[in-house]
Amino acid sequence: MIMENSKIGNMKVRDIITVTLLSLCSAVIFFAFSFLYVIPVFILLFSVFVSLVQGIFFMMIGIKVPKKGAILLYAIISGVAGMNLIYALGSIAAGIIGEVLLAKTGYGKMKTLGIIYVIMQVINAFTSTVYPYAIAFESTKEMIAKTGADIALYEKASQMLAGAPIALILAATGAAVLLGAFIGSKMMKKHVVNR
């Protein structure tokens, strides 16, 4: 009985469980796409593919749990799942930005959720692809060496990322995010909102 009445902000235990489970489903997608890292070009396109699919879970969280803290909780879980400090900090920062926007415009609004998703995924693309492979590759290489993985694959990805491809990857991620948010919002309108 205590569990049913427990709350964090406006979220009840049921809401926290819903956000956590949907966030973990999103993390499974994240991990599944990481198997594509065996091909260097997919290291660079990782955020594009993930952005397409994770939009469904993000929009579902924003619509099913339109309460203060839901997007920040999603961002924290996503950041921790990324297993990278810079990624986690970027994800949490995006979650805070999202909560501020939702507080100003109202929770559960598709347009605001779409904007937040774009912000979150572009930041995540920067922290998961651009930062480790273009800005801090030497420290990334040291981490990879400790795992015993083939460093040559990652070096090739880092070389491919030099220069203009950074802008192309962020633009492609932005386009994929818009498409992912659109697909997610259409699914929510069809299966959740109209019930």
C-alpha positions in Angstrom: 0.0 0.0 0.0 2.8 2.4 0.8 4.3 1.6 -2.7 1.1 2.7 -4.4 1.1 6.1 -2.7 4.9 6.7 -3.0 5.8 9.5 -5.4 8.9 11.3 -6.8 7.7 14.8 -7.8 4.5 14.1 -9.7 5.4 10.6 -10.7 4.0 7.7 -8.7 5.8 4.3 -8.4 3.8 3.0 -11.3 5.0 5.9 -13.5 8.6 5.3 -12.4 8.3 1.6 -13.3 6.8 2.5 -16.7 9.5 5.0 -17.5 12.2 2.6 -16.3 10.9 -0.4 -18.4 10.5 1.7 -21.5 13.9 3.2 -21.0 15.4 -0.2 -20.6 13.7 -1.4 -23.8 15.3 1.6 -25.5 18.7 0.6 -24.0 18.3 -2.9 -25.5 17.9 -1.3 -29.0 21.0 0.8 -28.2 23.0 -2.3 -27.3 21.6 -4.3 -30.3 22.8 -1.6 -32.7 26.3 -1.6 -31.1 26.9 -5.0 -32.6 27.3 -3.1 -35.9 30.5 -1.7 -34.6 32.4 -4.5 -36.4 32.1 -2.4 -39.6 33.8 1.0 -39.2 31.2 3.0 -41.1 28.5 1.8 -38.7 30.5 3.3 -35.8 29.9 6.6 -37.5 26.2 5.9 -38.4 25.3 4.4 -35.0 23.5 7.5 -33.8 21.5 7.7 -37.0 20.1 4.2 -36.7 19.5 4.4 -33.0 17.7 7.8 -33.4 15.2 6.2 -35.8 14.1 3.5 -33.4 14.4 5.1 -30.0 11.9 7.8 -31.0 9.1 5.3 -30.4 10.1 4.7 -26.8 10.8 8.4 -26.1 7.4 9.5 -27.4 5.7 6.7 -25.5 7.3 7.8 -22.3 6.3 11.4 -22.9 2.7 10.5 -23.7 2.1 7.7 -21.3 3.8 9.5 -18.4 3.2 13.2 -19.0 4.7 14.2 -15.6 7.6 16.1 -14.1 10.7 14.0 -14.0 9.8 11.4 -16.6 12.1 12.7 -19.4 14.9 13.3 -16.9 14.6 9.8 -15.6 14.7 8.5 -19.2 17.8 10.6 -19.8 19.6 9.3 -16.7 18.9 5.7 -17.6 19.9 6.3 -21.2 23.1 8.1 -20.1 24.1 5.2 -17.7 23.3 2.7 -20.4 25.7 4.5 -22.7 28.6 3.5 -20.4 30.5 6.6 -21.1 30.9 9.6 -18.7 30.6 12.2 -21.5 27.6 10.5 -23.0 25.9 10.3 -19.6 26.6 14.0 -18.8 25.2 15.0 -22.3 22.2 12.8 -21.9 21.4 14.2 -18.4 21.9 17.8 -19.6 19.5 17.1 -22.5 17.0 15.7 -20.0 17.3 18.8 -17.8 16.7 21.0 -20.9 13.7 18.8 -21.8 12.2 19.1 -18.3 12.6 22.9 -18.5 10.9 23.0 -21.9 8.0 20.8 -20.7 7.5 22.9 -17.6 7.1 25.9 -19.8 4.9 24.4 -22.5 3.0 21.6 -20.7 3.7 17.9 -20.3 2.5 15.4 -23.0 2.6 17.8 -26.0 3.8 16.0 -29.1 5.5 19.1 -30.6 7.5 19.8 -27.5 8.4 16.2 -27.1 9.6 16.1 -30.7 11.8 19.2 -30.1 13.3 17.6 -26.9 14.0 14.4 -28.8 15.9 16.3 -31.5 18.0 18.1 -28.8 18.6 14.9 -26.9 19.7 12.8 -29.9 21.9 15.5 -31.4 23.7 15.9 -28.1 23.9 12.1 -27.8 25.3 11.9 -31.4 28.0 14.4 -30.5 28.9 12.6 -27.2 28.8 9.1 -28.6 30.4 9.6 -32.0 32.0 13.0 -32.6 33.6 13.4 -29.1 35.2 9.9 -28.7 36.3 9.5 -32.4 37.2 13.0 -33.5 38.1 15.0 -30.4 39.3 12.5 -27.8 40.4 9.6 -29.9 43.6 8.9 -28.0 41.9 8.3 -24.7 39.2 6.3 -26.6 41.9 4.2 -28.1 43.4 3.5 -24.7 40.0 2.3 -23.4 39.5 0.1 -26.5 43.0 -1.4 -26.0 42.0 -2.4 -22.5 39.0 -4.4 -23.8 41.2 -6.4 -26.3 39.1 -5.2 -29.3 40.6 -4.6 -32.7 41.8 -1.0 -32.5 42.3 -0.9 -36.3 38.5 -0.8 -36.8 38.1 2.2 -34.5 41.1 4.0 -36.1 39.5 3.6 -39.5 36.3 5.1 -38.2 38.2 8.0 -36.6 40.0 8.7 -39.9 36.6 8.6 -41.8 35.2 11.1 -39.3 37.9 13.8 -40.0 36.5 17.1 -41.3 33.2 17.5 -43.1 31.7 14.1 -42.2 31.1 15.4 -38.6 28.5 17.9 -40.0 27.1 15.2 -42.2 26.7 12.8 -39.3 25.0 15.4 -37.1 22.7 16.4 -40.0 21.9 12.8 -40.8 21.2 12.2 -37.1 19.0 15.3 -37.0 17.0 13.9 -40.0 16.7 10.4 -38.4 15.6 12.0 -35.2 12.9 13.9 -36.9 11.7 10.8 -38.7 12.0 8.8 -35.4 9.9 11.4 -33.6 7.4 11.5 -36.4 7.0 7.7 -36.4 6.8 7.7 -32.6 4.2 10.4 -32.5 2.1 8.7 -35.2 2.2 5.5 -33.3 1.2 7.2 -30.1 -1.7 9.0 -31.8 -2.9 5.8 -33.3 -2.4 3.4 -30.4 -2.3 5.4 -27.2 -3.9 8.9 -27.5 -7.0 7.8 -29.3 -8.0 5.1 -26.8 
